Amino acid sequence: MDQDFREQLERRFGTAPAGGDRTDIPDLWRGLAGRGSCRRFEAAPVDAGLIETICALALASPSKSDLQQRDIVFIDEPALRASLDGLLTPGQPWIAGAPHLLVVLGNNRRQRQIHAMRGHPFANDHLDAFFNAAVDAGIALSALVLAAEAAGLGACPISAIRNHAAELSRLLDLPPHVFPVAGLALGRPVREPMITPRLSLDLTVHRNRYDDAAQEDGIDAYDRRRDEIMPYRAQRDPARFGVAETYGWSEDKARQYAVPERDDFGDHVRAIGFRLD
Ligand SMILES: Cc1cc2nc3c(=O)[nH]c(=O)nc-3n(C[C@H](O)[C@H](O)[C@H](O)COP(=O)(O)O)c2cc1C
C-alpha cells in the first residue's frame, strides 16, 4: 500500500486497513479512498455524450436477478429544471448552481408489464417488490457517482427529491410502481473533493457475528476525530435544541432525525400501488 493511499484511508477511518503488501493500487480504489460529494460547480455544462456514457456505466452495475428495476431521468428542459429547483432549493440553494440534474428511479412497473406480456401472474406483490427496486436504484446511484467522479466530474446525490414525491412524480410523468430514489447534481467541480471521515472500521466491519459492544465509545471517539479534521461550522437548529458545549457527528445526526422527515413517503409509495406487507 503506498503512502498517499494509506493516508487517505487513515484520514477517512482513523486507521488504514492492513492492506497487505499490495503496491499496485487500482485507480478505482484511489478514487474511492479520496472521493467526496461536490456541491459547487463550474457553470459550464458537461458534454451530453459524457453524461450518457456515465448513465450507461451506472446501469452496468449489478442488478438483483438481472431484473433491472432502475431508470435514470436526465433533465434538460429549462422549464422543468426550474420547476424541480423550485421543489429542491428551499433549504438547499446550492442545487440551482449545478449545471445538470438527474433523477434515479426505482422501477417495478416494467416487471409487472413483463408479467402481462408473458401471461404469468405477478406473485410477489409484497414489500420485496419495493425493496428490490429501491436497492437496484441505490446501486445505480452509487455507480453513477463513481463513474462521474472517475471522469473528473463532481456529483452529489439529493434525497430531497423525495420531500415532494407526489409533485415530482407528476412533473416527471412517473406512472404507478415507479418512484424517485434520489436526484443527482452533476457538473465540473470548482475544487478538489474533501475526504469526509467515516466511523472506524472496527465499528462497521464485523467478523462472523454482529458486535456493537464498543459502539458508544467508538462513536465518541469518532466524534472527536472528525471534529479535529472537519468540525461542524454551525450547530443544527440551536433555537430548538440549544447550544451544545461539544458538538459532533452523533449530536448532529440525532438532531437531524429528531425532526420528522418525509413521513408522507410511505403514503406516496402505497398510493402508487405498492403493498408494503
Ligand atoms: C441517497 C443519498 C441522498 C443524499 N441527499 C443529499 C441531499 O439532499 N443534500 C446534500 O447536500 N447531500 C446529500 N447526500 C450526500 C451526503 O450528504 C454525503 O454523501 C455525506 O455527507 C458524506 O459525504 P461524502 O459523500 O463527501 O463522503 C446524499 C447522499 C446519498 C447517498
The ligand as a Gaussian input file, in Angstrom:
#p B3LYP/6-31G(d) Opt

LIG

0 1
 C      -29.109000       8.675000      -1.060000
 C      -28.335000       9.936000      -0.729000
 C      -29.011000      11.136000      -0.618000
 C      -28.333000      12.330000      -0.358000
 N      -29.009000      13.513000      -0.306000
 C      -28.349000      14.672000      -0.115000
 C      -29.047000      15.919000      -0.150000
 O      -30.272000      16.003000      -0.306000
 N      -28.295000      17.050000       0.023000
 C      -26.939000      17.005000       0.195000
 O      -26.321000      18.072000       0.317000
 N      -26.253000      15.846000       0.218000
 C      -26.928000      14.677000       0.051000
 N      -26.241000      13.493000       0.042000
 C      -24.782000      13.487000       0.182000
 C      -24.373000      13.085000       1.589000
 O      -24.686000      14.132000       2.465000
 C      -22.880000      12.769000       1.600000
 O      -22.652000      11.611000       0.810000
 C      -22.384000      12.533000       3.028000
 O      -22.444000      13.729000       3.761000
 C      -20.957000      12.024000       3.044000
 O      -20.121000      12.913000       2.352000
 P      -19.211000      12.445000       1.130000
 O      -20.113000      11.926000       0.043000
 O      -18.498000      13.694000       0.697000
 O      -18.310000      11.397000       1.640000
 C      -26.917000      12.301000      -0.182000
 C      -26.233000      11.077000      -0.291000
 C      -26.926000       9.911000      -0.560000
 C      -26.143000       8.614000      -0.695000

